[in-house]
Amino acid sequence: MSRGFARGVALTFGTNLAVLALGVATSVVTARLLGPDRFGSYAVAQLFAFIVITFSNCGLAPATIYHVSRGTHALREVIVNGVLISLAAGAAAMAVGAAFAWLFGARLMPGLTPPVFLVALLLVPVTHLGTTLRAVLHGQQRFGALSLATAADVAARFVAMVVAVGVLHGGVRGAVAANVAGALVVALGTLAYLRPGLAGARWRFDPGYLRASLRYGSKAFLANSMQFLNYRVDMLILNGWHGPVAVGFYSIAVLFAERLGMISGAASTVLFPRVASSADGHTDATPTVARVVFWSTVACALGFLLISRPLVRILYSPAYLPAVAPLQILLIGMVALSVTDVVAHDFSGRGRPEVNTTISAMTLVLNVVACLLLVPRYGLLGAAWATAVVYTAQAIVFVGYYVRVSGKSPLDVLILRRDDLARVRRMLAPRPPVEAPV
């Protein structure tokens, strides 16, 4: 089976287009049915759930990709332990999250009731399970199956949202429960798809596998946690100063702006296992990918800038136009983030996720300071400008460090070359799959 780089990117990018359409459709339906006030509460509930998810995943998904790409563990061992660890970590995180919501929820996230918090926490183990199972497909470089599972996850949530909010009039609690139901259906479907890899498996936890996963995953976990906070600290501070309605508007801006990340996301998804499976953890693909991704993102950002206002007006209604200005500002940060994404996945593929952790930690401190300076006074616009400036600074640091360790120059990473198209075509060359021992 071909493992051509460009084929994998095309599959992943096509999936991201489908995810974009379905994600926007879900957001539009939810926003129109709930209205700005309740939509803001829903956005805060989802934010709470994903904070708990991020800080309880133990780096299992990137460790799974890494182990499967390297072939260091039997496939059945990876799947069995991945399922057991996901559910155990999710259950523990639910208990901690429930205690936190009971003690501090009303103060830190006003406008949300305890039942909404509890329903949101059901998403934690379900998301862990689905993410880990898709990581198995990712590590095997089975991008067709991975794309299908990713798109199905968003589609199932959309259908569940229409039923829960539009038909059953479930309100905020129903909207949150719809995400749980959709994610659960697809996670179970993915497990059924992977069933052939479980031949001869015994459902028994292996502490050795956990230790091996934590050795790699703990470093990736710290990096991903820091990066998640970099992505969402603006929302947390915005909610604290201006409340759920402002978060609702800002979440729409973030939704559209982050869709630009599907370009770098598609390339990075394929780059990670390619680097990890290479003999020495190095590849010359990274500079080419970074150049093409950066300028593709610039072009898309300019187009998005022109259509952002009519897009929000038509899809969401004029009541949501306050989301437009922060959306336009966030486009700057997403252009910078496109390069960061590619370079960070290169470091992870080399087995050096600690580089990402260090840079992300430094960026987080800068992000918090910038948000505290700008958000209280300028609200939505302050959050957007803080994010744009910080993402740009982060990209400069990532590129600078990559240049240092790889021997490349900044021009290699950022400036297009005449032969880039030919380089991309050469990435279509088939690569033999890395099979895990059984």
N, C-alpha and C positions, 0 to 999 in steps of 0.2 A: 504494500500500500504506500502511495506517495506521501511523504512527509514534507513536501516542498514548502518553503517558508511563505512564499507569496500565496499559495493555495490556502494555507492555514490562516493567513491574514485576511484573505478574501472571505473565507467562511465566517471568521469572527466578526469582521466588519459588517457583513450582511446580517449577522445575528444582532449586532448592536443597532442596526437600522430598525430591525423589527422590534427590539426592546425599546428603542426611542419612541416609535409610534405607539406601542402598547402602554409604555410608561406615561407618555403625555396624555393618552386617552384616559387612563386610570385617574391621573391627576385632575383632568378637566371634569370628568364625571363626578369625582368626589367633591371638587371645589364648587361646582354648580349646585349639587344636591345639598351640601352642607351650608354653603354661604361662608363669607369671610370669617365670622366669629368662630363657628364650629370647625371650619377647615384649619384654622390656626391651632385649635386644641388638638385636632388629629395630627397635625405636623409635629407638635411638641411630644405627643405620645409615641410617635414613631421614632423621634429623636432619642427619647429615653430608652426605647427598646434596643436601638442600634448601639447606644453607648454600652449597655450591658452586654450585648453580643460581642462587641469589639474587645472588651476587657475580660472576656471569659473564654476566648477561642483558643488560647494557649499556643497559637501559631500552628495549629494542626493542619490547616489547609495548605500553606506553603510547604510544610514539612512533608505532607503527603505527595505533593507534586515532585518535590526533590527526591524522595525515596523511590517513587515509581520511575522517574526519569533515569535515576542511577541504577535501578534494578537491585537495590540492596536488601529488599525483603520480598518474600513470596506475596503474590497479589492477594491471595485469600487472607493472609495475615494483615495486610494493609487495610482491606475492607472491613474485616471483623473488628479489629482494634479501633479503626476509625469510627465505626458506628457506636461501639461501646463508650469510647472516650467522649464523643460528641454528646451523647445523651447524658452521661454522668456530669460533664462540665456544664451542660445546659441546665440540668436540674439544680445543681449547686448554685449557679448564677441566678436562677429564678428565686431561690430562697433569699439570697443576699439582696437582690433587687427589690423583692417584696418588703424586706425589712427597711431598706433605704426609703422606699416610697412611703411607707407608713410613718417613718420618723421625720423625713425632710421634704417629701413630695410637695405638700401644699405650700411650703415656703419657697422652694427653689423652682417649682414649675406650677405657678398659679393657674387656676382654671381647670385643672384636671382632678377627677374624683378617683378614689382608691380602686373602684371596679375597673376603670379604664386602664389604670396602671397594671392591674393584675392580668387583664386580657392581653395587654401589650407584651407582658413577660412570657406568655405562651409562645411567642415568636422565637424566643431564644434557643431552646433545644431543637426546634424544627429547622431554624436557619443553620445552626451548627451541622446538623445531619445533612441537609441538602448541599451545603458548601463543601463538606468533606467528600461526599460522593462525587460531586462534579470535579473535585480536585484529582480524583483517581483518573477520570477521563482526560483531564488536562495533562497529567503526568505521562499518560500513554500516548499523548499527542493525537487523540481521537477527536479531532476538532469538529467533525460532523455531529457526532453524538453530543459533545459538549455544547455546541451551538443549539441543538434541538432542546436540550435540557434547560439551558438558560432562557431561551425564548418561551418555552412552555411554562416556566416559573412565573414570568410576567403575565402571560396570557391567562393562566389560572387565577392569578390575583385580580385581574381585570374582571373576569366573569364573576368571581366571588363578590367583588365590590359592587357590581351592578345589582346582583341579587340582594346582598345584605343592606345596601343603602337605598337603591332605587325601588326595589320591589317590597322588601320587608321593613323599610324605613327604620333601620337600626341605629341611625345617628352615628355619633363618634365611636361608641363602643362597637357597633356593627361594622364600621369601616376598619377598625383595628382587627376585629375577629376575621374579616374577609382576607386580610393578608396572611393570617395564620393558616386558614383553611387552604388557600391556594398553594402556599409554600409546602404544606404537609402532603398534599396530593402529588406534587411533582417529586418531592423527596422520596416518597414510597415508590413512585414509578421508576426513578433512577436506580434505586436499590434492586428492583425487579430486573432492570436491564443488565445490571452487573452480576446477576445471579450465576451465570456460567463461570465467572471467576472465583466463585465460592465453592467449587467442587472439592469435596473432601475436607471442608473447613469445619473446625470445632469452635463453637461460640464461647471462647474462653479468653479472658483478658491476659495479655502478656506484658508484665512490667518492663521487660527488656525493650519492647517496642516503644513503650511510653518514654523511657529514658532516651532512646535514640531520637525520637521525635522532638522531645524537649530540648535536646542539645542543639538541634538546628532551629526548631520552631520557636524557642524562647527568644532567640535573637530576632527572627522575623516578626514575632509577636510584638516586641517592643517597638520595632520600626513601624509596623502597621498601626499600632495603637497611637503612637505619636502622630502619624500622618492623619489618622482619622480625626484626632483632636484638632489638628491644623485645619481640616476640612470643616469642622463643626463648632469650633469654639466661638466663632462669630454668632452662630445661632443661639448658643447658650447664653452669651452675654447680652445679645439682643432681646432674648426672652426675659432676662432678669430686669432689664431697664425699660422695655417698651411693651412686653406682654405677648400673648399668643397671636393676636391679630397681625402684628408686625412680623412674627415668625412665619405666619401663613403666606404673606406677600413675599417674604424673602425666600421661602422654600420654592416658590415658583421660579424666581430668578435663578436660584441654584440649580433647579431641575433642568432648565434650558441651557444654562451656561455649561454645566457638567456634561451635557451631551457632546460637546466638542471633544471631551476626553475619550469618546469611543474610537477616535482615530489612533491615538497613542495606546489606548487599551487593547485594541485589536492587534497592533504590532507587538506590544509588550507581552501579551498572552502567549504568542508564538515564540518570542525571543527567549523567554525565561527557560523553558525546557530545552531549547536548542543550545543555549550557553551551558546549562547544567549537564547536558549529555555529552558535550565536547570533551575531548581527552584531557585538556589542561584547564578547562573552565574559561577559555578565551575564544573570542570570535571577532572577525572583522566586520560582521554584519551590523554591529551596534552603531558605528558612526553613520553608515548609510541610512539605517532605519531612523536615526535621530534627525538627520537632515530632511528626509522626505516627510516625516511626521510633523516637524516644526512648520514647514512652509505650507503643508496641506491644512494644518490647523489655522495658520494666519489667513489663508484664503477663505476658509469656512467662517472664521470669526468676522471678517469684513462683510460677508453676505448676511450673517446673522444680525449684525448691527443694523443693517438696512430694513430688515423685516420684523424686528423684535416688537415694535409698538403695534402694528396691525395684527401680528400673530397673537399677542396676548389679548388684544381687544376682541378679536373674532372668536378665539377658543374659550376664553374665560369670562368675557364680558367686561365692559368699562369699569366695573367695580374693582377689578384687579389691576388696573393700570399703574398703581404705585410700585408694581414689581418691575416695570420696564427700566427705569434709570439704574437700579442696582444690577440688573441683568447686563446692561451695556457695559458697566464698569467691570463686572466680573469676567467679561470676555478677555480682558488684558491678562488677568491672572491665569486663565485657562490656556492661553498661548504659551506662557512660561511653563506651566505645569506639564505641557505635552513633552517637553525635553526631559524634565525631571522624571517622568514616568518611565521613559525608555532607559535612561541611565540607571535608575534605581533597580529595575529588573535585571539589568546586566550585572550589577553588584550581587544581587540575590542569586543569580545563576552561577556566579563564581564561588558561591558558598560564603559570601561576606556581607550578610544582611546587617551586621553591626555598623557598617558604614552608613546605611540608611537610617539606623536608629540614632546615631550621633547627630547627623545633620537634621533629622526631623525634630529631635529634642531642642536643638538650638533654634530652629524655626518656630517651634511652639512657644517658646519664651517670647520671641519677637512678636508673634501673632497676638498673644494675650495682651502684651503692652500696647500694641497698636489698636486693638479693639477697645481696651479700656480708655484709651485717649480719645477715640473717635466716635464710638457707638453711643455713649450717653448723650452727647451733644447733637450728633448728626444722624442718629438712628440708622435707617436702612442704607443710606448713602455712606455713612461712616463705616458700617460693616463691610460694604462692598469695596471701598477704597483700602481699608486695612488688609483685606484678603488679597487684593490685586498686588499691592506693594510687597507683601510678605511672600507670595508665590514667586514673584520675580526675583527677589533676593535669594530664595531657596534654589531656584534654577541656576543662578550664577554660581552658588557654592557647589552644587552637584556637578555642573560642567567643569568647574575648576578642579575638583578632586579627580574626576574621571580623566581629565587631561594629564594630571600628574601621574596616575597609576598606569595609564595605558600607553603613554608616550605620544598620543595624538595631540593635535592643536585644536584650539576653539573653532577654527575655520573648518576643520574636519567634521565637527559636530553640527555646525549651524549653516554653512554655506553650500548650496546646491552645486553639483558638478555635472558636466555634460554627460558623463557616462553613468549617472545614477540610474537611468532607466535600464541600461544594460545590466547593471549590478542587480537590480530587482529581478530581471528576467532570469539571471543565473541562480537566484534563490529558488526558482521553480524546480531545480534539479532534485530528483527524488533522494530521500535519505532513508536508510533502513530503520525500521522501528526498533526501539529499545524494549525488549520484553523482560518483564520481571520473572525471576525464577519461580517455579511452582513446585 
